[in-house]
Amino acid sequence: MNINKIRKDFPTLNKSVNNKKIIYFDNAATSLKPIQVINSQKNYYEENCANINRGLHEMSEQATLLFENSRKKIANFFGSKSEETIFTKNTTESINLLMYSLINSNFFKRGDKIVLSEMEHHSNIVPWQQLQKKGVKIEFVKINEEFELDLEDLEKKVKNSKLVSLSGASNTIATIPNLKKIEKIVHEKDRLFCVDVAQLAPHKKINFKKTNIDFIAFSGHKMLAPTGIGCLIGKKNILEEMQPFIFGGDMIKTTNFNKSIFEEIPKKFEAGTPNISGAIGLGTAIDYINKIGFDNIINQEKLLKKICLNKLKTLETKNPNNKINIYCNTKSNSAPIILFDFNKLNCHDLAILLNDEGIAIRSGMHCAEPIVTKYNKNGLARASFSFYNTKEEIDYFIEKMDFILKQIK
């Protein structure tokens, strides 16, 4: 894999902050976009800027073709069927779609239980919390001292539950749980199983049809695609039984002043004009990832994390009065994320000082306040990598942190 050649595809990497070339280590928040993705959106607006599934004119038919071709690419990429692949704006909307559709389908009743984990993003906590108003209970699977999901605790809590919804890769502690083991535990109890793969999909191949997962949710912007586009993918037989929760144009087969008959899946879940250019961009992003290859992506990101972890240890040796704490899974199969703090430097101050040097990291709660406050109530710093990052960028990152720490007594 030619990193230097790949980096030329990402215009943002030419950007400067304070006259310093940007180093982007905030990939878990959103990835950068290659020029191919940017151009695919531009081309839609310049060449085929029309609504889909409505007009018989050439531009509308071309736009519809591009939109549905992207759906096919996504389905092939995730090992699902096209009709199982529902466009949403992001993971958050996907999980809300699932939650509200299950309510509308009378899936939950008072006293039912949902199982989540302590490491969830807010998008996989807050929607389910709304069901507490209807008497549904939530239990959280514990995270152990090795930053792993406690599978014994999961097995206990799955009993008497109706649904289990877990992160496929944590955006904080970097844990990638063993989904094969988990799906076996969940389906032995005949529960619905949803996985938030927002942080997993950019870094590891997922084959939906070879799993026993009922739903996966993801955001395109984490995986080189534009913002405002994502998907909920679900088993066809379950989706067919579910009721939609957004109603309006394009999701109906027929209507009159008294009632409406809905379209088949996936259209019945896609009311209104969708993010057409975003869907096209997501299809292009998938083409780009396929071209790079997951083996290359995994190897590069694994190497970057290992190098950075080793170099972070040297900072403590050079700055013994400013201890560094690592709060994430460091195993080779973990996500390319490092969550950390220094005992004498607030994470926000560090992020601001690094920004002055052209380095972008994230600081704070990372939309995962329950797990972050377990380790530091004031928030934590996070560096997250993608395949277009380099060893040289890590060297510069460590050099500037060393400089910052030396100023702190």
C-alpha positions in Angstrom: 0.0 0.0 0.0 1.5 3.3 -1.1 0.6 5.7 1.7 2.0 8.7 0.1 0.0 8.1 -3.0 -3.2 7.5 -1.0 -2.7 10.7 1.0 -2.9 12.7 -2.2 -6.5 11.6 -2.5 -7.4 13.5 0.7 -7.5 17.3 0.2 -7.8 18.0 3.9 -4.3 16.6 4.5 -3.0 19.7 2.6 -4.7 22.0 5.1 -2.6 24.1 7.6 -3.4 25.2 11.1 -1.2 28.0 12.5 1.0 27.6 9.4 1.6 23.9 10.3 0.4 21.0 8.1 -2.5 19.4 9.8 -2.2 16.0 11.5 -5.6 14.5 11.8 -6.0 12.1 14.7 -9.7 12.4 15.2 -10.9 9.7 12.8 -13.3 8.1 15.3 -15.3 11.3 15.2 -15.4 11.4 11.4 -13.0 10.3 8.7 -11.6 12.5 6.1 -13.1 12.3 2.6 -11.1 11.3 -0.6 -11.5 13.4 -3.6 -13.3 10.6 -5.4 -16.2 10.8 -2.9 -16.3 14.6 -3.0 -16.4 14.5 -6.8 -19.2 11.9 -6.8 -21.4 14.3 -4.9 -20.4 17.2 -7.1 -21.2 15.2 -10.2 -24.7 14.4 -8.9 -25.5 18.1 -8.3 -24.0 19.2 -11.7 -25.2 16.3 -13.9 -28.2 14.6 -12.4 -29.7 16.9 -9.8 -33.2 15.5 -9.7 -35.4 13.7 -7.2 -35.6 9.9 -7.3 -38.4 7.4 -7.8 -40.7 10.2 -9.0 -40.0 11.5 -12.5 -39.8 9.8 -15.9 -37.4 12.3 -17.3 -33.8 11.4 -17.9 -32.2 13.1 -14.9 -34.6 11.6 -12.4 -34.1 8.1 -13.9 -30.3 8.6 -13.8 -30.4 9.8 -10.2 -32.6 6.9 -9.2 -30.2 4.5 -10.9 -27.2 6.0 -9.0 -29.0 5.9 -5.7 -30.1 2.3 -6.0 -26.7 1.2 -7.4 -25.2 2.6 -4.2 -27.7 0.5 -2.1 -26.5 -2.6 -4.0 -22.9 -1.7 -3.3 -23.6 -1.3 0.4 -25.5 -4.5 0.5 -22.7 -6.4 -1.2 -20.2 -4.7 1.1 -22.0 -5.8 4.3 -23.3 -9.1 3.0 -27.0 -8.2 3.2 -29.8 -8.0 0.6 -30.7 -4.7 -1.0 -34.2 -4.9 0.4 -32.7 -5.3 3.9 -30.6 -2.1 3.5 -32.4 1.0 4.7 -31.0 4.4 4.2 -30.9 6.7 7.3 -28.8 9.8 8.1 -26.5 8.1 10.6 -26.2 5.4 13.3 -28.3 7.5 15.7 -31.2 7.7 13.4 -30.9 4.0 12.5 -31.2 3.0 16.2 -34.1 5.4 16.7 -35.8 3.9 13.6 -35.4 0.5 15.1 -36.6 1.6 18.6 -39.7 3.5 17.3 -40.6 0.8 14.8 -40.5 -1.9 17.5 -42.8 0.3 19.6 -45.2 0.8 16.7 -45.2 -3.0 16.2 -46.1 -3.6 19.9 -42.8 -5.4 20.5 -42.3 -4.0 23.9 -44.6 -4.1 26.9 -44.3 -2.9 30.5 -41.7 -5.0 32.5 -39.7 -6.0 29.4 -35.9 -5.7 29.6 -33.2 -4.3 27.2 -29.5 -5.2 27.6 -26.8 -2.7 26.7 -23.2 -2.4 27.8 -21.2 0.2 29.8 -19.1 1.1 26.8 -22.0 2.3 24.6 -22.1 5.6 22.6 -25.0 7.8 23.6 -26.7 6.8 20.3 -27.1 3.3 21.7 -28.2 4.5 25.2 -30.4 7.5 24.9 -33.0 6.1 22.4 -33.6 3.0 24.6 -33.9 5.1 27.7 -37.0 6.6 26.2 -38.7 3.2 26.7 -38.3 3.5 30.4 -41.3 5.9 30.3 -43.3 2.9 29.1 -42.0 0.6 31.9 -39.2 -1.1 30.0 -36.1 -1.7 32.0 -32.5 -1.4 30.9 -29.5 -3.3 32.3 -25.8 -2.7 31.4 -23.2 -5.4 30.9 -20.0 -4.6 32.9 -16.6 -3.9 31.4 -13.8 -5.6 33.3 -10.3 -4.3 34.2 -8.9 -5.5 30.9 -11.5 -3.2 29.1 -13.3 -6.3 27.8 -17.0 -7.1 27.9 -17.9 -9.4 30.8 -19.5 -12.3 28.9 -20.6 -14.0 32.1 -22.4 -10.9 33.2 -23.9 -10.7 29.7 -25.2 -14.3 29.9 -26.9 -13.5 33.3 -28.5 -10.3 32.0 -29.8 -11.7 28.7 -32.2 -13.9 30.6 -35.7 -12.5 30.5 -34.6 -9.7 28.1 -36.3 -8.9 24.8 -33.5 -7.2 23.0 -29.7 -6.9 23.2 -28.0 -3.9 21.6 -24.2 -3.6 21.8 -21.3 -1.7 20.2 -19.3 -3.7 17.7 -16.3 -1.5 18.5 -16.1 1.0 21.3 -15.4 4.6 20.3 -13.5 5.1 23.6 -12.0 2.0 25.1 -11.3 0.5 21.6 -12.7 -2.9 22.5 -14.0 -5.1 19.7 -16.1 -7.7 21.5 -16.3 -11.3 20.2 -19.6 -11.0 18.3 -19.7 -14.7 17.4 -19.7 -15.7 21.1 -22.2 -13.0 21.9 -24.6 -13.8 19.2 -24.6 -17.4 20.4 -25.4 -16.3 23.9 -28.1 -13.9 22.7 -29.9 -16.3 20.3 -29.8 -19.3 22.7 -32.2 -17.1 24.7 -34.1 -16.2 21.4 -33.6 -12.4 21.8 -33.3 -9.8 19.1 -29.7 -8.7 18.6 -28.6 -5.3 17.3 -25.0 -4.2 16.8 -23.8 -0.6 16.4 -21.0 -1.0 13.9 -20.2 2.7 13.4 -16.6 2.2 14.7 -16.2 -1.4 13.4 -17.3 -0.9 9.7 -14.3 1.3 8.7 -11.8 -1.1 10.1 -13.0 -4.7 9.8 -15.0 -6.7 7.2 -18.6 -7.5 8.3 -20.6 -10.2 6.6 -24.2 -9.8 7.8 -25.5 -13.0 6.2 -22.8 -15.1 7.9 -23.8 -13.8 11.3 -26.8 -14.4 13.5 -27.2 -10.7 14.2 -30.6 -9.2 13.5 -29.7 -5.6 12.9 -26.6 -3.5 12.3 -26.4 0.3 12.3 -23.7 2.5 10.9 -22.8 6.0 9.8 -21.2 6.7 6.4 -19.1 9.6 7.6 -16.9 7.3 9.8 -15.9 5.4 6.7 -14.9 8.1 4.1 -18.4 8.9 3.1 -20.3 12.3 3.5 -22.1 13.2 6.6 -25.8 12.8 6.8 -25.9 9.2 5.4 -26.0 5.8 7.1 -28.0 2.6 7.2 -29.9 0.2 9.3 -29.6 -3.3 8.0 -31.9 -5.9 9.3 -33.1 -9.4 8.6 -35.8 -9.4 5.9 -38.4 -11.4 7.8 -38.2 -9.1 10.8 -38.3 -5.9 8.8 -41.3 -7.1 6.9 -43.2 -7.4 10.2 -42.1 -4.0 11.6 -44.1 -0.9 11.2 -42.5 2.4 10.0 -42.1 5.4 12.2 -41.7 8.2 9.6 -44.6 8.7 7.3 -45.1 10.7 4.1 -44.0 10.8 0.5 -42.5 7.8 -1.4 -43.1 5.2 1.3 -46.7 4.5 0.3 -48.1 2.2 -2.3 -51.4 3.9 -2.4 -53.4 6.4 -0.2 -56.8 8.1 0.1 -58.3 10.5 2.5 -58.9 7.7 5.0 -56.0 5.3 4.9 -52.6 4.4 3.3 -51.0 1.2 2.2 -47.2 1.2 2.7 -44.5 0.1 0.1 -42.5 -3.0 0.6 -39.1 -2.9 2.4 -36.9 -0.9 2.3 -39.0 1.9 0.9 -41.6 1.8 3.7 -38.9 3.0 6.1 -37.6 5.8 3.8 -40.3 8.5 3.8 -39.5 11.8 2.0 -36.7 12.8 -0.2 -33.5 11.1 1.0 -29.9 12.3 1.1 -29.4 11.3 -2.6 -25.9 12.8 -3.0 -24.9 11.3 0.4 -26.0 7.8 -0.7 -24.1 8.1 -3.9 -21.0 9.3 -1.9 -21.3 6.3 0.4 -21.3 4.0 -2.6 -18.1 5.7 -3.9 -16.5 5.4 -0.4 -17.2 1.7 -0.4 -15.5 1.4 -3.9 -12.5 3.2 -2.4 -12.3 1.0 0.7 -12.6 -2.1 -1.5 -9.8 -0.8 -3.7 -7.5 -0.3 -0.7 -8.5 -3.6 0.8 -9.2 -4.5 4.5 -6.0 -6.4 4.9 -4.0 -3.3 4.1 -6.3 -1.1 6.3 -6.0 -3.4 9.3 -2.3 -3.8 9.0 -1.6 -0.1 8.8 -3.9 0.9 11.6 -2.6 -1.9 13.9 0.9 -0.8 13.2 0.1 2.9 14.0 -1.5 2.1 17.3 1.3 -0.1 18.4 3.9 2.5 17.5 1.9 5.2 19.3 1.4 3.1 22.5 5.1 2.3 22.7 6.1 6.0 22.2 3.6 7.2 24.8 5.4 5.1 27.4 8.6 7.0 26.6 6.9 10.2 27.5 6.4 9.1 31.1 10.1 8.1 31.3 11.0 11.6 30.1 8.4 13.3 32.3 8.2 11.3 35.5 6.1 14.0 37.3 3.4 13.8 34.7 2.1 10.2 34.7 0.2 9.0 31.6 -2.8 6.7 32.0 -4.1 4.6 29.2 -7.8 3.7 29.4 -8.3 1.4 26.4 -7.9 -2.1 25.1 -4.4 -2.4 23.7 -4.7 -5.9 22.2 -3.9 -6.4 18.5 -7.6 -6.9 17.6 -8.7 -3.6 19.2 -9.9 -0.5 17.3 -7.2 2.1 16.3 -8.1 4.3 19.2 -6.0 5.4 22.2 -7.9 6.9 25.2 -5.6 8.6 27.8 -4.9 11.4 30.2 -2.0 13.0 32.1 -2.3 13.5 35.9 -1.2 17.1 35.7 -2.8 18.2 32.4 -6.5 18.6 31.6 -7.5 16.8 28.4 -9.1 20.0 26.9 -5.9 22.0 27.6 -3.9 19.3 25.9 -6.2 19.4 22.8 -5.9 23.2 22.6 -2.2 23.1 22.9 -1.9 20.4 20.3 -4.1 22.3 18.0 -1.6 25.1 18.1 0.9 22.7 16.7 -1.5 21.6 13.9 -2.6 18.3 15.6 -6.3 17.4 15.8 -7.3 15.1 18.7 -10.6 14.8 20.6 -11.1 15.6 24.3 -14.0 15.3 26.7 -16.7 12.7 27.0 -16.7 11.5 23.4 -20.5 11.1 23.4 -20.0 8.2 25.8 -20.2 9.9 29.2 -21.1 6.9 31.3 -17.9 5.0 30.4 -15.6 8.0 30.3 -16.6 9.3 33.7 -15.9 5.8 35.1 -12.2 6.6 34.5 -12.1 10.4 34.7 -15.1 12.7 35.6 -13.4 15.6 33.8 -13.0 13.8 30.5 -10.2 12.1 28.5 -8.0 12.7 25.5 -8.4 10.5 22.4 -6.2 9.9 19.4 -7.8 7.8 16.7 -6.1 6.7 13.5 -6.9 5.8 9.9 -5.0 4.0 7.2 -3.9 7.4 5.7 -2.0 8.4 8.9 1.7 7.8 9.1 4.5 6.9 11.5 6.0 10.3 10.9 2.8 12.0 12.1 3.0 9.9 15.3 6.6 10.9 15.8 5.6 14.6 15.6 2.6 14.1 17.9 4.8 12.5 20.6 7.5 15.2 20.1 4.9 18.0 20.7 3.4 16.3 23.7 6.8 15.9 25.2 7.4 19.6 24.6 4.1 20.5 26.3 4.7 18.3 29.3 8.1 19.8 29.9 6.4 23.2 30.4 4.2 21.8 33.2 5.8 21.5 36.7 
